[in-house]
Amino acid sequence: MGLTKSKGGWAMRVVVDEELCIGCGLCAETCPEVFEMNDDKAKVKVDEVPEDVTESCTEAAENCPVEAIQIEE
């Protein structure tokens, strides 16, 4: 999992490659706390993934049909 040191401990960060994104919206449906659709592309709307949604965020990344979501190390 992409974890980075933050004030409260470790935090996950994710990035969407807009060149790869096909705008299917699966990530926004799976984890709306982190992803939103904007101009037919997925966008990450938080700097750090909230701890209580890391599992659904990881699921969204794993289920992206074009692997456009990267969990940062």
Summary of the structure (lengths in Angstrom):
residues: 73
radius of gyration: 11.4
end to end distance: 6.8
largest distance: 34.5
contacts: 198
relative contact order: 0.31
helix: 25%
strand: 32%
